[in-house]
Structures are given as C-alpha cells and as structure tokens.
Amino acid sequence: MILEALNYAATWPLTSAGHRRFIRSSVNLWARANRCRAAWAEHERQTKAAILKAAEGCRQRRTAVVLGSGLLRDVPVIELSRLFDTVVLVDLVHLASVRGWIALRGLKNVRLIERDVSGLDAMLAGEPLEPLAFLRQVPYLDFVTSANLLSQISIGASRRISGMERQAVPNDLLTALVRAHLEGMAQVAAQTVLVTDISYTVLDGSGAAHETEDLMHGVDLGSPSSQWDWPVIPFGEESRDYQIVHRVVVR
Ligand SMILES: C[S@@+](CC[C@H](N)C(=O)[O-])C[C@H]1O[C@@H](n2cnc3c(N)ncnc32)[C@H](O)[C@@H]1O
C-alpha cells in the first residue's frame, strides 16, 4: 500500500494534467502484476519472445515504437534499445517506477510519449477514426508493436461511455475501435507485431468454464502465428474458487 502511494505521488508531477486520471489504474496494474508475478511469468516470456522475433526480422533498425508499453513487464525493452537507434514507448501514463527503471539501466535511447491511442475522442466528436495516424510522423520508423494493449482500449472506452447518454454513443463503438487499431497497424509502413488477449474464460477448480467473453467485440483477427493462455486472475487473487484465464494471440 505504501509503495503504491509513493509510486502514485511520484508519478503525479511527471504526468501531464490531462493524463493524471490514468495514474491510479496503472498503479493498480503494477500492484496486481507484482502479486501475480508467478502466474504471469510465462505470458510475459512468450510476449517478449514474439516481439523480439519480429524486431530481429527488421532489415533496418532505426526507430521502434511500443504501443501500450505500460510497466515494461512483457516488452523486451533492453533488447530493443540495443537493436534500434531509438525506442519510443507510448502509453496513457508512464509510472515513476518505470521511468526510474529505465534510468537505472541507462537506456538513453528510450523516449516516452503519453498518448491515448484509442481514437475514442475522435469518434465521439464525429471525426475520422485514425488512431494510429500519428505514427506517420515518426521519423525512420522501422518497427511497431502493440503490446497487450488492444483489449484495454475497448475496456477503457466502455468505462468512459457507461455514464453517457445512449444517443451520444455511436453504435458498434467498441467494434469500430478494435477494427481501427488493427487497420492502423496494417497500414504502418514498417514491420509490425500485435500481441493481444482476445477473450477470457472464468474457470472453477474442476476446470469447468462458467463464462466466456469476447474482448474483440466480434472482430476476427484471423489465424494467429502463436497463442497461449494468460491466467490474469489466478486462483486466490479474487477468490479461491475460480480463476480468469485470457486467450492471447500474436499477429
Ligand atoms: C495490460 S497492460 C500492457 C502491459 C505492458 N505491455 C507491460 O509490459 O507492462 C495495457 C497497457 O495499455 C495501456 N492503455 C490502455 N488504454 C490505452 C489507450 N487508450 N492508449 C494508450 N495506452 C493505453 C495501459 O495504460 C496499460 O499500460
């Protein structure tokens, strides 16, 4: 609790006013990731391996962008920093603990950008939905990875629209946001790799499935190059009676 409060307080002055509302959920993620370290380790290892494999396939290695860099738990940032001239980490917020970790390791070619890459504001304003158009302005872009971010875009958006009038929210908004991210990644003129959880299942102690939810809101990602299970909420985290396991794919 004390460490969380310290991380929150230290992040506050380092974060722009418009993004401070995201600090709390990032600190909560940090605390949960620490508690679930053992259960998440294999997922983090597989995500890092998928990102690194794609990055090593780049002929030119000038600028790499990581979307949803978060806590850098599943991003092989040290390796990317060695491979590329510049590594740009994009997230709603960059915690003080993450900034300190980067500084301690002397990763001098790593840049941090606070940005909402959902496109939700544009969509609610009736503007064209091109959430990743900003990548066209990144000089010498050779690699982009979306690192366990996509499902969070619609989760964040559904939280934001939950208090809004129905008429103010376009139909199929969440589906459109998922599609826009995939289209944005497909249009990048560089090597890309997307890692995302696409669904979750609530399982009891006998392994029986009680509830499954599609986190892609009906959008089909096609055949993954690899996939695995991520026990996001292992037994004992919320209850001893069930765990919540997410399906993760690489594309
Ligand atoms: C499950 S975490 C990803 C973990 C991260 N790759 C890591 O290695 O720790 C999802 C991340 O996406 C970020 N995120 C969620 N919605 C976002 C948005 N609309 N724009 C940018 N980042 C977002 C969150 O802040 C969080 O850091």
The ligand as an SDF file (V2000), in Angstrom:
LIG
                    3D

 27 29  0  0  0  0  0  0  0  0999 V2000
   -2.2030   -5.0000  -19.9580 C   0  0  0  0  0  0  0  0  0  0  0  0
   -1.2790   -3.5250  -19.9600 S   0  0  0  0  0  0  0  0  0  0  0  0
    0.0590   -3.9130  -21.0660 C   0  0  0  0  0  0  0  0  0  0  0  0
    1.2460   -4.3380  -20.3330 C   0  0  0  0  0  0  0  0  0  0  0  0
    2.5360   -3.7320  -20.8230 C   0  0  0  0  0  0  0  0  0  0  0  0
    2.7990   -4.0530  -22.2180 N   0  0  0  0  0  0  0  0  0  0  0  0
    3.6640   -4.1850  -19.9420 C   0  0  0  0  0  0  0  0  0  0  0  0
    4.6630   -4.7400  -20.4470 O   0  0  0  0  0  0  0  0  0  0  0  0
    3.5780   -3.9810  -18.7230 O   0  0  0  0  0  0  0  0  0  0  0  0
   -2.1760   -2.4180  -21.0050 C   0  0  0  0  0  0  0  0  0  0  0  0
   -1.4980   -1.0810  -21.1400 C   0  0  0  0  0  0  0  0  0  0  0  0
   -2.2220   -0.3370  -22.1070 O   0  0  0  0  0  0  0  0  0  0  0  0
   -2.3320    0.9880  -21.6580 C   0  0  0  0  0  0  0  0  0  0  0  0
   -3.5090    1.5700  -22.3170 N   0  0  0  0  0  0  0  0  0  0  0  0
   -4.8090    1.2510  -22.1130 C   0  0  0  0  0  0  0  0  0  0  0  0
   -5.6010    2.0000  -22.9070 N   0  0  0  0  0  0  0  0  0  0  0  0
   -4.7770    2.8020  -23.6310 C   0  0  0  0  0  0  0  0  0  0  0  0
   -5.0060    3.7990  -24.6130 C   0  0  0  0  0  0  0  0  0  0  0  0
   -6.2390    4.1310  -24.9890 N   0  0  0  0  0  0  0  0  0  0  0  0
   -3.9410    4.4410  -25.1400 N   0  0  0  0  0  0  0  0  0  0  0  0
   -2.6650    4.1210  -24.7360 C   0  0  0  0  0  0  0  0  0  0  0  0
   -2.3870    3.1660  -23.8170 N   0  0  0  0  0  0  0  0  0  0  0  0
   -3.4330    2.5300  -23.2650 C   0  0  0  0  0  0  0  0  0  0  0  0
   -2.4670    0.8850  -20.1530 C   0  0  0  0  0  0  0  0  0  0  0  0
   -2.0910    2.0940  -19.5280 O   0  0  0  0  0  0  0  0  0  0  0  0
   -1.5250   -0.2670  -19.8500 C   0  0  0  0  0  0  0  0  0  0  0  0
   -0.2330    0.1850  -19.5800 O   0  0  0  0  0  0  0  0  0  0  0  0
  1  2  1  0
  2  3  1  0
  2 10  1  0
  3  4  1  0
  4  5  1  0
  5  6  1  0
  5  7  1  0
  7  8  2  0
  7  9  1  0
 10 11  1  0
 11 12  1  0
 11 26  1  0
 12 13  1  0
 13 14  1  0
 13 24  1  0
 14 15  1  0
 14 23  1  0
 15 16  2  0
 16 17  1  0
 17 18  1  0
 17 23  2  0
 18 19  1  0
 18 20  2  0
 20 21  1  0
 21 22  2  0
 22 23  1  0
 24 25  1  0
 24 26  1  0
 26 27  1  0
M  CHG  2   2   1   9  -1
M  END
$$$$
